[in-house]
Amino acid sequence: MENEQTQDIWQVEANGSIYDGTFDELASWIGDGSVLRIDRVRKGNLRWIEAGKVPALLEFFNAKDANEPPPPVITTTKREVLGVPSRPEDFTNNQPSQVAAGGVCSVHTDAPARYRCDTCTSEFCKACPNSYGSNVKICPFCGAMCSPIETAAASVAATGYARRTRTANGESFGFGDFGNALAHPFKFKTSLILGALAFAALSVGQSAFGFGGMFVAVGGVFCMLVANMLSFGALANTVENFSQGKLETNFMPSFDDFSIWDDVVHPFFLMVGAYISSFGPFIAVLLVAFFVVVGAVRNELTEAQKPQIAGIAAANKVAEIGRQRQVAINAESDRQRGITAAADSGEVTDINDKDYEPNAIYDEEKEFENIQQMIAESRKQNLESTIGKAPDTKAAEQKAMLQSLLSKGLVLLLLLAVTFLWGIFYYPAACAVAGYTRSFMAAINPLVGLDTIKRLGGTYVLILIMSLLLVVATAFVGGIFSTLLAAFDMPSVGNIPATFLTSIVSFYTYVVFACVLGYALFKKAEDLDLPS
C-alpha cells in the first residue's frame, strides 16, 4: 500500500463526535466498521474530507467490503515519503537540494505522480487534476488546490529545516520581524487589494445605523459581523500558517474549497471567543454601570413625582386637621355648657374645681402653625414640579447625588479602567491562541492565554509595543483623512470617504498584526510546543 507516517494525528467525525487517533488506529477502526466511507476525516489541521476519498484509506475500505484481511501499514517518516533530505549538510544556503519525485498516481497506478493535493495529500499524474489555466490544478477528490510534488516537498523541507535550526542559530523575535510583517502583505497584492476594499465597503455599510429603521439597522449589524469575520479569518489563517513555519503563505484563506464552517462560522466563533476572554470583563462592568445609571434615573423620576404626591397628602392632612379641630371645638362647647348647667342647678359651688378645669384637648395656635407650614411646603413642591426646583432644593439634591457618585461611581470607573486595560493587554494573546489552536474553548479560556504569555516571556512585551505602534499609526492616518475630507462629514452617517480610506489602512495594519503574532509564535514554537 501507499506509505504513510503512522504517528500523524488524524481526526474522525462520526455520529456527531470527533475522535483523535493515529493512522494505524484509523485503519483498525475501518476494519471493525467504526469508520465508514461517508464519515469525515482530516490529518492534522488539514481540511475535512470524506474518508472514502482519501487514497491512503481506500485499500482498507476495499478490504473491509471484500471481507479480506486489511493490508499492512508501512511505517515511514514524512521526510522519507516526500524524498526530503534529513541532514543539514544536504542543504545549501538553507535551501533544500533536489528532491525526489513522488510515487504513483492515486487513480492511474501505472503513471508517476506529478501533483499533490494541499488538503487530502493525494498524489496524481498530469492528467488527473482539473486544470484552470496553465497553473491552477484542482484535486478531483476534494476540490482543493494541487501543487507540483517538487514544490510541496521543498516547502516541507525548508519548513522542517527552519524549525530545527532557528533555535540553534539563536534567532529571536525582534523588530526585524516587524519589518518583515510590514512587507509580507505586499507579497500578495491581489489579496491585499480585494480584502482591503471588501473590509472598507463593509465598514462603510456600518454607517447604515445613522439612517434609522429596523431593516437598515440589521444591515449595519450584518456588515459589522462580516467585516470582523473577514479580518479575523485572515488573522487566524496567518497565525496558524506562520506558527507551523509556513512563512510564505497567503494571509487570506484559500477559497478554492470554500466551506461555510471553515471559512465563515469557525472564524466567527474564534473571534467571539477572543473578544469574550479579552473584553468580556469590561463589557460586564459596563452593563453593571448602565443599570446603576438607569436606577439613578428611575429614582430621579420618582423624586420628581413626590411633590404632587406630597401636595395631595398635605391637602388630605389639612382636611383631617380641620375635622379634628371642629370635633375639639364641639367637645369644648359641650363641656362649657355642662359646667354652666351644673352651676345653675347648684350642683357645683366652685366652677374652678379641678374636675372642671379647661381641658387642653386641642392647642389651637400650635395646630394652626402646623397647618400653615404644611400648606407652604405643599405650595413650594407643587410650584417646583411646574417651573423647576428652587435653588436650595437643587443644592440639597446635588449634594446627595455627589455623595452617591463618590460611593458608587468611583468604584465603577476604577473597575472599567482595570478591565479595559486587561482587554488591551490580553487581546494579542487571545488572538494567538485562537490562531494556533483553532479552538473556541481554548480562545475563551484565559488560562490558556496566560500560559501562552508566560511561555512567550519578553517576546510578548515586544508584541504589545508593535501592536501599540500599529494602533497609533492607524489613528494618525485616520485623523489625517478626517481632516482633509472634513467637508464630506454628514450628520448621523459621519465622514464616509474618510471611513472608507481609514478602513483600508486598518485592514493592512490588522494583517501586519497577524504577521507579528505569527512570527513571534514561529520563533517561540519550541517553548510553546507547537506542531511543526
C-alpha positions in Angstrom: 0.0 0.0 0.0 1.0 3.7 -0.1 3.5 4.7 2.5 2.1 6.7 5.5 3.5 8.3 8.6 1.6 6.4 11.3 2.3 8.9 14.0 0.4 11.7 12.4 -2.7 12.6 14.3 -6.0 12.1 12.4 -9.4 13.2 13.4 -12.6 11.3 12.6 -16.1 12.9 12.8 -18.6 10.1 13.3 -22.1 10.1 14.9 -21.7 13.8 15.9 -18.5 13.3 17.8 -14.8 13.8 16.9 -12.2 11.2 17.8 -8.4 11.5 17.6 -6.1 8.7 16.6 -3.0 7.7 14.6 -3.2 6.3 11.0 -2.9 2.7 12.2 -5.7 3.2 14.7 -7.8 4.7 11.9 -7.1 1.6 9.8 -8.2 -0.6 12.6 -11.4 1.4 13.1 -12.2 0.9 9.4 -11.6 -2.8 9.8 -14.1 -3.1 12.7 -16.7 -0.9 11.0 -16.4 2.0 13.3 -15.4 4.4 10.4 -17.4 4.4 7.2 -16.6 5.9 3.8 -19.1 8.8 4.4 -17.5 9.8 7.7 -15.4 12.9 7.5 -11.7 12.7 8.5 -8.7 15.0 8.4 -5.0 14.8 9.2 -3.6 17.4 11.5 -5.0 20.8 10.6 -5.9 20.0 7.1 -9.5 20.3 5.7 -12.2 17.7 6.4 -12.8 15.2 3.7 -14.9 12.1 3.3 -12.9 9.0 4.4 -13.7 7.2 1.2 -12.0 9.9 -0.8 -8.6 9.5 1.0 -6.4 7.4 -1.2 -4.4 6.0 1.7 -7.6 4.6 3.2 -9.1 3.1 0.1 -7.3 -0.2 0.4 -8.7 -0.6 3.9 -12.3 0.1 2.9 -11.9 -2.2 -0.1 -10.5 -5.0 2.1 -13.4 -4.4 4.6 -16.0 -4.6 1.8 -14.4 -7.8 0.4 -14.1 -9.4 3.8 -10.4 -9.7 3.3 -7.7 -9.0 5.9 -6.5 -5.4 5.9 -3.3 -4.6 4.2 -0.2 -3.9 6.4 0.7 -0.4 7.3 4.2 0.5 6.0 5.7 2.9 8.6 7.9 5.6 7.2 8.7 9.2 8.2 7.2 12.1 6.4 10.6 13.0 5.1 11.0 9.6 3.5 7.6 9.8 1.9 8.5 13.2 0.3 12.1 12.2 -0.5 13.4 15.1 1.6 17.0 15.1 2.8 17.1 14.8 6.6 20.6 16.2 7.3 21.6 19.8 7.5 24.5 19.2 5.2 22.1 18.2 2.4 21.1 21.9 2.3 23.0 24.6 0.6 22.4 28.1 2.0 19.5 26.8 4.0 17.8 25.7 0.8 16.8 22.0 0.1 18.7 20.1 -2.5 16.9 18.5 -5.4 14.0 16.5 -4.0 13.0 13.1 -5.4 9.7 12.9 -7.2 6.6 11.3 -5.6 5.2 7.8 -6.0 2.4 6.8 -8.4 -0.9 8.4 -9.3 -3.8 7.6 -6.9 -6.1 6.9 -9.9 -3.7 5.5 -12.5 -1.3 3.3 -10.6 0.8 2.8 -13.6 1.6 6.6 -14.0 4.1 8.5 -12.0 2.7 11.2 -9.6 3.4 14.8 -10.5 0.9 16.7 -8.3 0.0 16.5 -4.6 -3.3 17.9 -3.1 -2.6 20.5 -0.5 -5.6 19.3 1.6 -6.0 15.5 1.3 -2.4 14.9 0.2 -3.5 12.6 -2.6 -1.0 12.3 -5.5 -1.9 12.5 -9.2 -0.4 12.2 -12.6 -0.6 15.1 -15.1 -3.9 14.0 -16.5 -6.0 13.7 -13.3 -6.2 17.2 -11.7 -8.8 19.5 -13.1 -6.9 22.3 -14.8 -7.9 26.0 -14.9 -5.5 27.9 -17.0 -1.9 26.7 -17.1 -1.1 26.9 -13.4 -4.2 26.1 -11.4 -4.7 22.4 -10.6 -7.7 21.2 -8.6 -7.9 17.9 -6.8 -10.6 15.5 -8.3 -11.3 14.1 -4.9 -11.8 17.0 -2.5 -11.7 20.1 -4.8 -8.6 21.7 -3.2 -5.6 23.2 -4.8 -2.8 20.8 -6.0 0.9 21.7 -6.1 3.7 20.1 -8.1 5.3 17.5 -5.9 8.7 19.1 -6.1 7.3 22.4 -4.8 5.4 20.7 -2.0 8.4 18.7 -0.9 10.7 21.6 -1.0 8.3 23.6 1.1 8.1 20.9 3.7 11.8 20.5 3.7 12.5 24.2 4.2 9.9 24.4 6.9 11.3 21.4 8.8 14.9 22.6 8.5 14.0 26.1 9.6 12.1 24.7 12.6 15.1 22.6 13.7 17.8 25.2 13.2 16.2 28.5 14.3 16.8 27.8 18.0 20.3 26.6 17.3 21.1 29.7 15.3 20.0 31.9 18.2 17.2 33.5 16.2 14.9 35.6 18.4 11.9 37.7 17.8 12.6 41.4 17.2 12.0 44.5 15.2 13.5 42.8 12.1 10.4 40.6 12.2 8.3 43.7 12.5 9.8 44.9 9.2 9.1 41.5 7.6 5.5 41.8 8.9 5.1 45.2 7.3 6.3 43.9 4.0 4.5 40.5 3.9 1.0 41.7 2.8 2.5 43.3 -0.3 3.7 39.9 -1.4 0.1 39.0 -2.2 -1.1 42.3 -3.7 -4.4 40.8 -5.1 -5.5 39.5 -1.7 -4.5 42.8 -0.1 -6.4 45.0 -2.5 -9.5 42.8 -2.6 -9.5 42.2 1.1 -9.0 45.9 1.9 -11.7 47.0 -0.4 -14.2 44.5 0.9 -13.4 45.4 4.5 -13.7 49.1 3.7 -17.1 48.6 2.0 -18.3 46.6 5.0 -17.1 49.3 7.3 -19.0 52.0 5.4 -22.0 49.7 5.5 -22.0 50.0 9.3 -22.9 53.7 8.8 -26.4 52.5 8.0 -27.2 52.8 11.7 -27.5 56.5 11.2 -30.4 56.2 8.7 -32.6 54.6 11.2 -35.2 51.9 10.6 -35.1 48.3 11.7 -34.1 46.7 8.4 -31.3 49.3 7.8 -30.0 48.7 11.4 -30.0 44.9 10.8 -27.9 45.6 7.6 -25.5 47.6 9.6 -25.1 44.8 12.2 -24.6 42.3 9.4 -21.8 44.5 7.8 -20.1 44.8 11.2 -20.1 41.0 11.7 -18.9 40.2 8.2 -16.1 42.8 8.5 -14.9 41.3 11.7 -15.1 37.7 10.3 -13.1 38.8 7.3 -10.3 40.4 9.3 -10.3 37.6 11.9 -10.3 34.9 9.3 -7.2 36.4 7.8 -5.6 36.7 11.3 -6.4 33.1 12.3 -5.1 31.7 8.9 -1.9 33.7 9.1 -1.2 32.8 12.8 -1.8 29.1 12.1 0.4 29.0 9.0 3.3 31.1 10.5 3.3 29.1 13.7 3.8 26.0 11.6 6.7 27.6 9.7 4.8 28.4 6.5 6.1 31.9 6.3 5.5 32.4 2.6 1.8 31.6 2.5 -1.0 34.0 1.7 -2.6 35.7 4.7 -6.1 35.2 3.2 -7.7 31.8 3.5 -8.0 29.8 0.3 -11.5 29.8 -1.1 -10.9 27.3 -3.8 -12.5 24.7 -1.5 -14.8 27.2 0.2 -16.6 25.8 3.3 -19.3 27.7 5.3 -18.0 26.1 8.5 -14.2 26.5 8.0 -14.3 29.9 6.3 -17.3 31.7 7.9 -18.7 30.0 11.0 -15.5 28.8 12.6 -13.6 32.1 12.3 -16.7 33.9 13.7 -16.7 31.7 16.9 -12.9 32.2 17.2 -13.4 35.9 17.0 -16.2 35.8 19.7 -14.0 33.7 22.0 -11.1 36.1 21.7 -13.3 39.1 22.4 -15.0 37.5 25.3 -11.8 36.4 27.0 -10.3 39.9 26.4 -13.1 42.4 26.8 -15.8 40.3 28.4 -15.0 41.7 31.9 -15.1 45.2 30.6 -18.5 44.7 28.9 -19.8 43.1 32.1 -18.8 46.1 34.3 -20.2 48.4 31.6 -23.5 46.7 31.8 -23.5 47.0 35.6 -22.7 50.7 35.3 -25.6 51.1 32.8 -28.1 49.5 35.2 -26.8 51.7 38.0 -27.4 54.8 35.9 -30.8 53.5 34.9 -31.6 53.0 38.6 -30.5 56.6 39.4 -32.7 58.0 36.6 -35.6 56.0 37.9 -35.1 57.3 41.4 -34.9 60.8 40.0 -38.2 60.4 38.2 -39.7 59.1 41.5 -38.3 62.1 43.3 -39.9 64.4 40.6 -43.3 62.8 41.3 -43.0 63.3 45.1 -44.2 67.0 45.1 -47.5 66.0 43.6 -47.9 63.1 46.0 -46.9 65.3 48.9 -49.3 68.0 47.8 -52.2 65.5 47.8 -51.1 64.2 51.2 -50.8 67.8 52.6 -54.3 68.6 51.4 -55.7 65.4 53.0 -53.8 66.3 56.2 -55.3 69.8 56.2 -58.8 68.4 55.8 -58.1 65.9 58.6 -56.8 68.6 60.9 -59.8 70.8 60.2 -62.1 67.9 61.0 -60.3 67.2 64.3 -60.4 70.9 65.1 -64.1 71.1 64.6 -64.5 68.0 66.8 -62.4 69.6 69.5 -64.4 72.9 69.3 -67.6 71.0 69.6 -66.3 69.0 72.6 -65.2 72.1 74.3 -68.6 73.8 73.7 -70.3 70.8 75.2 -68.0 70.9 78.2 -68.7 74.5 78.8 -72.4 74.0 78.6 -72.2 71.2 81.0 -70.3 73.4 83.5 -72.8 76.2 83.2 -75.8 73.8 83.6 -74.2 72.3 86.7 -73.6 75.8 88.2 -77.2 76.8 87.6 -78.6 73.8 89.3 -76.3 74.3 92.3 -74.5 71.0 91.8 -71.2 72.8 91.6 -70.3 75.6 94.0 -66.9 76.3 92.6 -66.6 76.4 88.8 -62.9 76.5 89.2 -62.9 73.0 90.7 -60.1 70.9 89.2 -62.6 68.4 87.8 -63.9 71.2 85.6 -60.7 73.0 84.6 -60.5 73.7 80.9 -59.1 70.6 79.3 -56.3 71.3 76.8 -57.7 68.9 74.2 -56.5 70.9 71.3 -53.8 73.6 71.2 -55.4 75.8 68.5 -52.4 78.1 68.0 -49.9 75.2 67.6 -52.1 73.3 65.2 -52.7 76.5 63.2 -48.9 76.9 62.8 -48.5 73.3 61.7 -51.3 73.7 59.1 -49.7 76.9 57.7 -46.3 75.2 57.4 -47.7 72.1 55.6 -49.6 74.4 53.2 -46.4 76.3 52.5 -44.4 73.1 51.8 -47.2 71.8 49.6 -47.3 75.0 47.6 -43.5 75.0 47.2 -43.4 71.4 46.0 -46.3 72.0 43.5 -44.5 75.1 42.2 -41.2 73.2 41.8 -43.0 70.4 39.9 -44.2 73.1 37.4 -41.4 75.6 36.9 -38.4 73.8 38.4 -36.8 73.3 41.7 -35.8 76.1 44.0 -32.0 76.8 44.5 -31.9 75.4 48.0 -33.7 72.2 46.8 -31.3 71.8 43.9 -28.3 72.3 46.2 -29.5 69.6 48.5 -30.2 67.1 45.7 -26.8 67.8 44.1 -25.1 67.2 47.3 -26.9 63.9 47.8 -26.1 62.9 44.1 -22.4 63.8 44.6 -22.2 61.6 47.6 -23.9 58.7 45.7 -21.4 59.1 42.8 -18.4 59.2 45.2 -19.6 56.0 46.8 -20.6 54.1 43.6 -19.2 56.0 40.6 -15.5 55.9 41.5 -15.7 52.2 42.1 -17.3 51.6 38.7 -14.8 53.9 37.0 -11.9 52.0 38.6 -13.3 48.7 37.5 -13.9 49.9 34.0 -10.3 51.2 33.7 -8.8 47.9 35.1 -10.9 45.7 32.8 -10.3 47.8 29.8 -6.5 47.7 30.4 -6.8 43.9 30.8 -8.5 43.7 27.4 -5.8 45.7 25.7 -3.1 43.6 27.4 -4.7 40.2 26.8 -6.1 40.6 23.3 -2.9 39.7 21.3 -2.6 36.5 23.4 -6.3 35.7 22.8 -5.8 36.1 19.0 -2.6 34.0 19.1 -4.4 31.2 21.0 -7.4 31.3 18.6 -5.0 31.1 15.6 -2.6 28.3 16.6 -5.3 26.1 18.4 -8.3 26.9 16.1 -10.4 26.0 19.2 -13.2 28.1 20.6 -12.8 26.6 24.1 -9.1 27.5 24.1 -9.8 31.0 22.8 -12.4 31.7 25.5 -10.2 30.2 28.3 -7.9 32.9 29.8 -5.7 30.3 31.5 -4.5 29.1 28.0 -3.7 32.7 27.1 -1.9 33.4 30.3 0.2 30.3 29.8 1.0 31.4 26.3 2.1 34.8 27.7 4.3 33.1 30.3 5.9 31.0 27.6 6.5 33.9 25.3 8.1 35.9 28.1 9.8 39.1 26.8 8.5 38.4 23.3 5.1 39.3 24.4 6.2 42.7 25.6 7.6 43.3 22.0 4.2 42.2 20.6 2.4 44.8 22.8 4.8 47.5 21.7 4.4 46.7 18.0 0.7 46.5 18.4 0.6 49.9 20.0 2.7 51.3 17.1 0.2 49.9 14.6 -2.8 51.4 16.6 -1.1 54.8 16.8 -0.2 54.8 13.1 -3.8 53.8 12.1 -5.3 56.6 14.3 -2.8 59.1 12.9 -3.6 58.3 9.3 -7.3 58.2 10.1 -7.0 61.7 11.7 -5.3 63.0 8.5 -8.1 61.6 6.3 -10.8 63.1 8.6 -9.1 66.5 8.5 -8.6 66.5 4.7 -12.1 65.3 4.0 -13.9 67.2 6.7 -16.2 68.8 4.0 -17.8 65.4 3.5 -18.8 64.9 7.1 -22.5 64.4 7.3 -24.9 64.2 10.3 -25.7 60.7 11.5 -23.6 58.8 9.0 -20.3 60.6 9.5 -17.5 61.1 7.0 -17.9 58.2 4.6 -14.9 58.9 2.4 -12.6 59.2 5.4 -14.1 56.0 6.9 -13.5 54.1 3.6 -9.9 55.2 3.3 -9.1 54.6 7.0 -10.7 51.1 6.8 -8.3 50.2 4.0 -5.3 51.2 6.2 -6.9 49.4 9.2 -7.2 46.1 7.2 -3.5 46.4 6.2 -2.4 47.1 9.8 -4.5 44.2 11.0 -2.8 41.8 8.6 0.5 43.2 9.8 -0.6 42.5 13.4 -1.4 38.9 12.4 2.0 38.5 10.9 3.6 39.9 14.0 1.9 37.2 16.1 2.8 34.6 13.5 6.5 35.4 13.5 6.5 35.5 17.3 4.9 32.1 17.6 7.2 30.7 14.9 10.3 31.9 16.8 8.9 30.5 20.1 7.4 27.3 18.8 9.8 25.2 20.8 8.8 26.9 24.1 5.1 26.7 23.1 5.4 23.1 22.0 3.6 23.9 18.7 3.4 21.2 16.0 5.7 21.6 13.0 
